[in-house]
Amino acid sequence: MKRVVLVTGASSGIGRAVAVWLARKGYIVYGASRSGNGAQADSLTNIPMDVTVADSVADVFKQIEAKHESLYAIVNSAGLGMLGAIEDSTDQEIEVVFQTNLVGVHHVCMQALHLLRKSDKAYIINITSIAAQMGLPYRGIYCASKFAVEGYSESLSQELAGEGIHVVLVEPGDVRTGINGNRKEAENISIRNAHRHAAIREQVNREVDGGMEPEEIAKSVCRILQIDRPRLRYRIARPQARIAYYLMRILPDRWFERLIRKHYRS
């Protein structure tokens, strides 16, 4: 019997790559996104879903349950980037980011559980970021939302222990996706922060444009789905980001903070 997987954020970037790769590897894949559009592949069904709307998520799972007895995995890849100083970020902007990056993950996980429990083993894979491990200047709200997903996932993993549902975090470094064009930015940039905001935007855009191909993340997700006892975390990044992870663990906090500030000239 073919295994069924739901991938969110499947219209572009990492989500699209994961959906296509898994479909090519023989999984039955539902690629969910707000538009319902995505790549075409055998065993891949694109389906409209807004992760921030609980009823929209519930409707998709009703459709899946009507066709399948169980669910093998969900891959939460839908996400929203944000650039802006914390002091320039409004309550509304913060809420939009958290609704997508955290509440959306919760909506999907909760609707998926009863179908995941019907599988002999199952996986919840939450895609976060290197920014889920370290605060970065002018990306504080985005970092906070990804930090939150990490804590959420750690707790959920413990709560589901013994049920055969493996919760896994995938933490990519820079990935070449369309996030530069889709990233949310603080609208009311203060004069004191305008120059640094612009400089960091340019640097972040360069780093993303020079990042890994999303297919690298897709291949890793596919491998994880074949591991009987996966680790909680998989960090997928180029050497520079891996070094940052290592230095974060061994250096005093203020020393590491200075390295980050120097990197971003902030």
C-alpha positions in Angstrom: 0.0 0.0 0.0 1.3 3.4 -0.9 1.9 5.8 1.9 0.1 9.1 2.1 1.8 12.4 2.9 0.5 15.9 3.2 2.9 18.8 2.5 2.0 22.4 3.2 3.5 25.4 1.4 3.6 23.2 -1.7 3.1 25.9 -4.3 6.8 27.0 -4.1 10.2 26.7 -2.6 11.0 23.9 -0.1 7.4 22.7 0.1 7.1 22.3 -3.7 10.4 20.5 -3.9 9.4 18.1 -1.1 6.0 17.4 -2.6 7.5 16.6 -6.0 10.4 14.6 -4.7 8.1 12.4 -2.5 5.7 11.9 -5.3 8.5 10.7 -7.6 9.6 8.3 -4.9 6.2 6.6 -4.9 4.3 8.4 -2.1 0.8 9.6 -2.5 1.3 13.3 -1.9 -1.2 16.1 -1.2 0.4 19.4 -1.8 -1.4 22.1 0.1 -1.2 25.8 -0.4 -3.4 28.9 -0.3 -3.6 29.0 -4.1 -4.0 25.2 -4.6 -1.5 25.5 -7.4 1.8 23.6 -7.6 4.0 21.4 -9.7 2.5 18.5 -11.6 3.7 14.9 -10.9 2.2 11.5 -10.8 0.7 10.7 -7.3 0.7 14.4 -6.5 -2.6 16.2 -5.9 -2.5 20.0 -5.4 -5.2 21.2 -3.0 -6.1 24.6 -1.6 -5.6 25.1 2.1 -4.9 28.2 4.3 -3.1 27.0 7.3 -4.1 30.0 9.3 -7.8 29.1 9.0 -8.8 26.1 11.1 -11.9 25.3 8.9 -9.8 25.3 5.8 -7.4 22.8 7.3 -10.2 20.6 8.6 -11.8 20.5 5.2 -8.6 19.2 3.6 -8.3 16.4 6.1 -11.9 15.4 5.6 -11.1 15.0 1.9 -8.0 13.0 2.6 -9.9 10.7 5.1 -12.6 10.1 2.6 -10.0 8.5 0.3 -7.5 7.0 2.6 -7.6 5.0 5.8 -4.5 6.5 7.3 -1.8 9.1 6.9 1.9 8.4 7.0 3.4 11.9 7.4 2.8 15.6 7.4 5.5 18.0 6.3 4.8 21.5 7.6 6.7 23.8 5.2 4.3 26.7 4.9 6.0 29.8 6.3 6.3 33.5 6.1 9.5 35.5 6.4 9.8 38.9 7.9 12.4 41.6 7.9 12.4 44.6 10.3 13.7 45.9 13.6 11.7 44.6 16.5 10.9 48.2 17.5 9.5 48.9 14.0 7.3 45.8 14.0 3.6 46.3 14.7 1.3 44.0 16.6 -0.6 43.3 13.4 2.6 42.3 11.6 3.7 40.1 14.4 0.3 38.4 14.5 0.4 37.6 10.8 3.8 36.0 11.0 2.9 33.9 14.1 -0.5 32.9 12.6 1.3 31.3 9.6 4.5 30.0 11.2 3.2 28.7 14.5 -0.6 28.6 14.6 -0.7 27.2 11.1 1.6 24.3 12.2 -0.7 23.7 15.2 -3.8 23.6 13.0 -2.3 21.0 10.7 -0.8 18.8 13.5 -4.1 18.7 15.4 -6.2 17.8 12.4 -3.6 15.1 11.3 -3.3 13.2 14.6 -6.3 10.9 14.3 -5.2 9.8 10.8 -1.5 9.5 11.8 -2.5 7.3 14.7 -4.1 4.8 12.2 -0.7 4.2 10.6 1.8 1.6 12.0 4.3 4.4 12.2 4.0 8.0 11.3 6.0 11.3 11.0 5.4 15.0 11.8 8.2 16.9 10.1 8.3 20.6 10.9 10.6 22.8 8.7 12.1 25.6 10.7 15.4 27.4 10.0 18.9 28.2 11.3 17.0 31.2 12.6 15.2 28.9 15.0 18.5 28.4 16.9 19.9 31.9 17.0 18.5 35.4 17.1 19.4 37.5 14.1 19.3 41.3 13.8 16.3 42.7 11.9 14.7 39.3 11.8 13.7 39.1 15.4 10.0 38.4 14.8 10.7 35.7 12.3 13.3 34.1 14.6 10.8 34.2 17.5 8.2 32.4 15.4 10.6 29.7 14.5 11.9 29.4 18.0 8.3 28.9 19.0 7.9 26.0 16.5 11.0 24.4 18.0 9.5 24.5 21.5 6.2 23.4 20.3 7.7 20.4 18.4 9.9 19.4 21.4 6.8 19.3 23.6 4.7 17.5 21.1 7.4 14.9 20.6 7.3 14.1 24.3 3.5 14.0 24.4 3.3 11.5 21.5 6.2 9.3 22.8 5.2 5.7 22.6 2.5 6.2 20.0 4.7 5.5 17.0 4.4 9.1 15.8 7.9 10.7 15.3 8.2 14.5 15.5 11.2 15.8 13.6 12.6 19.2 13.1 14.4 20.1 9.9 16.5 23.2 10.2 17.8 24.4 6.9 20.4 27.1 6.3 19.9 29.5 3.4 17.8 27.9 0.6 17.4 29.4 -2.8 13.6 30.0 -2.9 11.2 32.8 -3.7 11.3 34.1 -0.1 13.1 37.3 -1.1 10.1 38.3 -3.2 7.5 37.1 -0.7 9.1 38.2 2.6 7.0 40.5 4.8 8.8 43.7 5.9 8.0 46.2 8.6 6.1 49.0 7.0 6.9 51.8 9.4 10.7 51.9 9.4 12.1 54.5 11.7 14.7 56.9 10.5 17.2 55.6 12.9 16.9 52.1 11.5 16.3 52.8 7.8 20.0 52.5 6.7 20.7 49.2 8.6 17.3 47.8 7.5 18.3 48.4 3.8 21.8 47.0 4.2 20.6 43.8 6.0 17.9 43.3 3.4 20.6 43.4 0.6 22.8 41.0 2.6 20.0 38.6 3.4 18.9 38.6 -0.3 22.4 37.8 -1.4 22.7 34.9 1.1 19.4 33.4 0.0 20.2 33.7 -3.7 23.5 31.9 -3.0 21.8 29.2 -0.8 21.2 25.5 -1.3 18.7 24.2 -3.8 15.4 23.2 -2.2 15.8 19.7 -3.6 18.6 19.2 -1.0 16.0 19.6 1.7 13.5 17.4 -0.2 16.1 14.6 -0.3 16.7 14.9 3.4 13.0 14.7 4.2 12.7 11.6 2.0 15.5 9.9 3.9 14.0 10.8 7.3 10.8 9.2 6.3 12.7 5.9 5.9 14.3 6.0 9.3 12.6 3.9 12.0 13.9 6.0 14.9 14.8 9.4 13.5 16.6 12.1 15.5 14.6 15.1 16.8 16.7 17.5 14.8 18.3 17.5 11.3 20.4 20.5 10.5 20.9 20.9 6.7 23.2 23.7 5.8 26.4 24.6 4.1 29.7 24.8 6.0 29.4 28.4 7.1 26.1 27.8 8.8 27.3 24.5 10.3 30.3 26.4 11.8 27.8 29.0 13.2 25.9 26.1 14.9 29.1 24.8 16.4 30.4 28.2 17.6 27.0 28.9 19.2 27.4 25.8 21.4 31.0 26.4 22.5 31.4 30.1 22.8 30.1 32.3 25.6 26.9 33.9 24.6 28.2 37.5 24.3 31.1 36.4 22.2 28.8 34.6 19.8 26.5 37.6 19.7 29.4 39.8 18.7 30.2 37.4 15.8 26.7 37.7 14.5 26.7 41.5 14.8 30.0 41.6 12.9 28.6 39.3 10.2 25.6 41.6 9.7 27.6 44.8 10.5 24.8 45.7 13.0 
